[in-house]
Structures are given as C-alpha cells and as structure tokens.
C-alpha cells in the first residue's frame, strides 16, 4: 500500500482502471458535417428514476467497506471494454465487486470508477461514482465515436439519473482522471479479500435474485427437454442445446452466467466440456451444466443429466442414483454451524462406498477415504462438491480458507451441491459397460436458520422424475 498525503489509496486488484478504448473508433467527420447533423432534433427530457430496490442494501455494503478501511482511499473500477477483434469488443460486464457495491449491473457503463474518499477530520468516507456522462447532440462524440457515441450505440445515462437510480453521488469521469497525479493505484490483497468475503452471506435482495435466476434456468432446462427431437436430429446437437438455453437466458434474463456445458456421451466425462460440437445420440446420457444470469448479474448454476432416449439403462440408472444419493447425503450434512467442507466429505463417503461395492477400488472404502494414504475413489470424481454462488458463479473466490472451505455455514449463504461420477471412455480400471458414462447432479442451496433449502428442487432430480419429465414434455412436442 502506498501513502498519498495522510491517507492510503487502495485499488481493486482484478479490474482494470479506466482507459480510453475509443480513441481509434472516432470517425474523421468535419465541422460542417457536425453542424448540419446536430440540427433538427426533438428535445429529449431527462427524468430521474426512483431509487432501485437494492439501494438500501448497497448502501449498507458500502458502509461495511468504509468501516473496514478507515482513513484509506479506495478505488474500485468497473473495468473497461475488451477488444474481441479489430474494432469489435466483447459484451461488457462490470466487475462483480463494483456491481455489488453500486447496484449498477447489466446497464453499468464501461470505464466507471467507485471512489471512497476519506472524510477530513471525520469518520467514514464520501463515496462517488464516476462515469462518462452522455454527450448531447451538439458534440462530436455523439456522432463520431463508434464506441460510446449515442448515434452508434443508443442512449447512455446522465449523471443525475444514475444518482437518483442508485442513491449514490455521481460525477463525470473527467474529474476522476484529472486527479491521476494524486491517486496512486496499488494492488491490495486486503481489499480484494474483504469485498469477496462481504458476499459470503447474502441479504434479502440477493436471495430473491438467486431464486429468480434459478427460475429462469429451470425454464431453460424445460426448453431443452422439449426440444430433444430437434437436438437429436442435428449432427451437432450439443450446439442446439447450447442455443436453446441461451435463448431463454437472454429472453428472461441478461445472459448466461458461464459457458454452457452440453456434454453428450463420453463428452460428459470432461468436466469443463464447452466445445459443444458433438451429436446427441439416443442410448447415451447428456450432461447439461447451465445457469442463467439475470439483470442484477446474479446467476444460477444447475446440472442435470438426461437419458437421451428418455429412459435410463440399468447401469446408467445405477450410476445416476448413486450420484443422487451422494447429493442427498451432502444436503443432509449441510446445517447451520457445520464446516462448509463437511458437505463435500458427506458426498465423498457415498461415492467411495458405492464404487468400492462395485469392485472398482483396490482398497476398502475406509482406506480410500483416508486422507493420507487413500484417494482412490477420487479417480472417478476429482472435483469438489460445493462452491459459493452469487454474483459470480464461483462466488467469494478470494475469501480466506478459514472463511470459505473451513468456515461455518451460516443463514444467508448460497452454495451448490454437485457430486458426480465420471468413467472415461478409455479407463481400463472399470468394466467396459461403465466407460463413457458421466453423471453430475447440481442444485443451488440457501442456508436458513432451520437448515438448507434447495432453490432448484422444482427441477426433476430422481431417475424416475427425469424419465417422467422427458415423457411429459416430449408428448407436447
């Protein structure tokens, strides 16, 4: 941390500070053209919207940050546009900490900055949101800048409107950039960690958004099941799965929360299969890991594994129901006050027990579960069972271990339960009938004072429920 005067300046570590990305997008229009095109337009009155539902919650979050860093100047950027190719950018998504502290989510402006300025002679901070305000029709920027000009990209927000909307003081980004000499922007692990841990326990607004994201995701899974005939008929049916879900995520939400995994047959054994270029063949299983991100940027994270033909084979059902048994054991273990890692341990006990019973281990289940000498069962499930979930799909990732994996479950925490079994197509340690089968079941859980609640319980989970789901929606197709 570096000192500037009597206070320190801290910048969020993993978001870029403002930079002009639009310089090369400006078109060489002459003044005569600008004089001509700026005339003859109707007035566009500005209206200040009411404050967002979460304004009180974001204010409380900012107060928590302020209290944790007395006397420190804090700089938290939204990030900027990132070039995809030539003059094309990736869709902009603000940094999660920035959105969490401002409430500015899918409509946030690139290059914005949230500044916590220590008050002189008093406790706390003055907090200001800086961004590039809209330019009116008399400016060259309006017409000639293809990156931020409204003539190119549509209406942009005004300072007064955003201030009213978010319940937060605003100022033009030029005022922030003029202070570059005094604002030394350092990486700071303490701030990164704090804003990550601040999201471990969700408030009421966040919990409602999580349920909304799950509900949109559930409709997306219904869409996939209803379109199975079309999916099967296409040589790259996995792409159709991806497209069907994307349509729902965009129509009912903001976007997908992460790249959809549509993994059919042996592809289901690759944990992060996002190539999605394979066929979806009757007789195989398809593992679909997908989540819709809603406009507030909160995302679901759901996995279901479906028999493409509508019915599990005996061996598929055995594997599937074992994974469900592990998920149910993890759910039962998740109680207020227990360590977060206990959820994973409960699931892994089931996995080790069952694969040992099937003769797949060279040792007993107890020996496999021994932390020092075992681990044999992990060959078939190498990932963890749970992670926190929220405005990031892997939320709170910079939290300290003793607050995360070794932390205690509290009411308001949202996390996944997602055990699996994966038998690679070329794994000679398992019988041939197991090879190429991958199963994962993933649900989104909120902890309450009375125990865990499955936000995604409405999406069919048991083998019987999944078969009935496919039969019901296929009948409508």
Secondary structure, DSSP 8 states (H G I E B T S, - for coil): -EEETTEEEEE-TTS-------GGGB----HHHHHHHTSS------------TTHHHHHHHHHHHHHHTTTEEEEEE-----EEETTEE------HHHHHHH---TT--TT-EEEEEE-TTSSSEEEEEEE-----TTSHHHHHBTTT-HHHH-----HHHHHHHHTSEEEEHHHHHTTTTT----B-HHHHHHHHHTTSS--HHHHHHHHHHHHHHHHHHHHHHHTHHHHHHSTTHHHHHHHHHHHHHHHHSSEESS--EEEEGGGGGSTT-----S---TTSEEEEEE-EE-TTS-B--EEEEEETTSS--HHHHHHHHHHHHHHHHHHHH--TTSBTHHHHHHHHHHHHHHHHHTT--SS-HHHHH-TTT--GGGGG--S-S--B-SSSSSTTTTS-TTTTTTSB--TT-EEEE--EEEE-TT-TTS-GGGTTEEEE-BEEEEEETTEEEETTTTS--SHHHHHHHHHHHHHH-
